[in-house]
Amino acid sequence: MSKLYYNLTVIAGLSGVGKTFLINKIMKGDSKYTHFSAGSLIRKRRENISHDELRLLDSSEILQNQHLLIDQLNIEKEGVDINAHILFDAHMIIDTDKELIEIPSEIFKKLNPSRIVFLYENPETILKRRSYDVSRKRPIKTLGEIQFQQERSRKLAKQYSNDLSVDFINHSSADNITLTEKIG
């Protein structure tokens, strides 16, 4: 049986940058898009663990979870129309409060994306959004730490897109109109 090819766009960025908000705006009223988030896929495989608890696991468990998300995504894709455009909400790094864990390029290779979009925002805005969102326990970081993490994440997204020979789109979270034009 041949492997099906899906049009999958990875939308990566820091927690609080606005990935989910932007994805919801893109999907509003357009049935050609399907959305999956890395965290939701992992939680389907690891019952009784919250979104916040996932990032606090030790590094080996966090890396092991990435393989679980690939397995779950493959299951989920069976129910997706081959003509659908999958928007995949992901992180390039996980901040455990103790260390930054880079998601390995092999995970992105297994995702087989058509493109990688790196969503960025002014670090002050990210900090403000994190402080307003009481539904999640995000790590408290300084402006400098957010700047560093965002730049490190952007470099990884660019590197992985080069390694996979797919388009890299560096995109402001404030601009949702042109992104739909860029991803199709």
C-alpha positions in Angstrom: 0.0 0.0 0.0 1.4 3.4 -1.0 1.8 6.1 1.6 -0.7 9.0 1.3 0.7 12.5 0.9 -1.1 15.2 2.9 -0.6 18.9 2.6 0.6 19.6 6.1 1.7 23.0 7.3 3.6 23.1 10.6 2.9 26.3 12.4 5.5 26.7 15.1 6.2 29.3 17.7 6.5 30.0 21.4 3.7 29.5 23.8 1.7 32.7 23.8 2.6 33.8 20.3 -0.9 33.2 19.0 -0.7 30.0 17.0 -4.1 28.6 18.0 -5.7 32.0 17.6 -4.3 32.4 14.1 -5.2 28.8 13.1 -8.8 29.3 14.3 -9.0 32.5 12.2 -7.7 30.7 9.1 -10.1 27.8 9.6 -13.2 29.9 10.3 -15.6 29.2 7.5 -13.1 27.2 5.4 -13.7 23.4 5.5 -10.5 22.6 3.6 -8.4 23.0 6.8 -8.0 20.5 9.6 -6.1 21.4 12.8 -4.0 19.2 15.0 -1.9 20.3 17.9 1.1 18.4 19.2 0.0 18.6 22.8 -3.5 17.3 22.1 -2.1 14.3 20.1 0.2 13.4 23.0 -2.5 13.7 25.5 -4.6 11.3 23.5 -1.8 8.7 24.0 -1.0 9.7 27.6 -4.3 9.8 29.5 -4.6 11.7 32.7 -1.9 14.2 32.0 -2.6 17.9 31.6 -1.1 20.3 29.0 1.0 21.9 31.7 2.2 18.6 33.1 3.5 17.6 29.7 6.2 20.3 29.6 7.3 19.5 33.2 8.3 15.9 32.4 12.0 14.9 32.3 13.7 15.3 28.9 13.7 11.6 28.0 9.9 11.5 28.5 9.4 14.7 26.5 11.4 13.3 23.6 9.6 10.0 23.9 6.3 11.8 23.7 7.2 13.2 20.3 7.1 9.7 18.9 3.7 9.2 20.5 2.4 12.3 18.7 3.7 11.0 15.3 1.9 7.6 16.0 -1.3 9.4 17.0 -1.1 11.8 14.0 -0.9 8.8 11.7 -4.0 7.4 13.2 -5.9 10.7 13.0 -4.9 11.3 9.4 -6.8 8.1 8.5 -10.0 10.1 9.1 -8.9 13.2 7.1 -9.8 13.8 3.5 -6.6 13.5 1.4 -7.5 16.9 -0.1 -7.7 18.6 3.3 -4.9 21.0 4.3 -3.6 20.1 7.8 -2.5 22.9 10.1 -0.2 21.4 12.7 0.4 23.5 15.8 3.8 22.7 17.2 6.8 23.9 19.2 10.5 23.8 18.2 11.6 23.9 21.8 9.9 22.9 25.1 10.7 25.0 28.1 10.6 22.7 31.2 11.5 25.5 33.6 14.8 23.7 34.1 16.0 23.5 30.5 15.1 24.1 26.9 14.6 20.8 25.0 14.8 21.1 21.2 12.4 18.9 19.3 14.6 16.7 17.1 14.6 17.2 13.3 13.7 13.5 12.9 10.2 14.3 14.3 9.6 17.0 11.7 10.9 14.6 9.0 8.2 12.1 10.2 5.6 14.8 10.0 6.5 15.2 6.3 5.4 18.8 6.1 4.8 20.8 3.0 6.1 23.9 4.7 7.1 25.2 8.1 5.7 28.5 9.2 7.4 30.2 12.1 5.0 32.5 13.9 6.7 35.4 15.7 5.5 38.3 17.8 7.0 41.1 19.8 8.4 39.6 23.0 6.6 42.1 25.2 3.3 41.0 23.6 4.1 37.3 24.3 4.8 38.1 27.9 1.5 40.1 28.2 -0.5 37.3 26.5 1.0 34.8 28.9 0.1 36.9 31.9 -3.5 37.3 30.8 -4.0 33.6 30.1 -4.9 32.0 33.4 -6.0 28.8 31.8 -2.4 27.6 31.6 0.7 27.6 33.8 3.4 28.9 31.5 6.9 29.5 32.8 7.7 33.0 34.0 10.4 34.4 31.8 12.2 37.7 31.3 12.0 39.7 28.1 15.5 38.6 27.3 14.7 34.9 27.8 11.6 35.2 25.5 13.8 36.9 22.9 16.4 34.2 23.1 13.8 31.4 22.9 12.0 33.0 20.0 15.2 33.4 18.0 16.4 29.9 18.8 13.0 28.5 17.7 13.2 30.5 14.5 16.6 29.2 13.7 15.5 25.6 14.3 12.5 26.1 12.1 14.6 27.5 9.3 17.2 24.8 9.7 14.6 22.0 9.6 12.9 23.5 6.6 16.3 23.6 4.8 17.0 20.0 5.9 13.6 18.8 4.6 13.7 21.0 1.4 10.4 22.6 2.2 9.4 26.2 2.3 10.1 28.3 5.4 7.8 31.2 6.1 8.7 33.6 8.9 5.4 35.2 9.7 4.1 37.8 12.1 1.2 36.6 14.3 -0.6 39.9 13.6 -0.9 39.1 9.9 -3.4 36.4 9.2 -4.5 37.5 5.7 -1.2 37.0 3.8 -0.5 33.7 5.5 -3.6 32.0 3.9 -2.3 33.2 0.6 1.2 31.7 1.3 0.0 28.3 2.5 -2.8 27.8 -0.1 
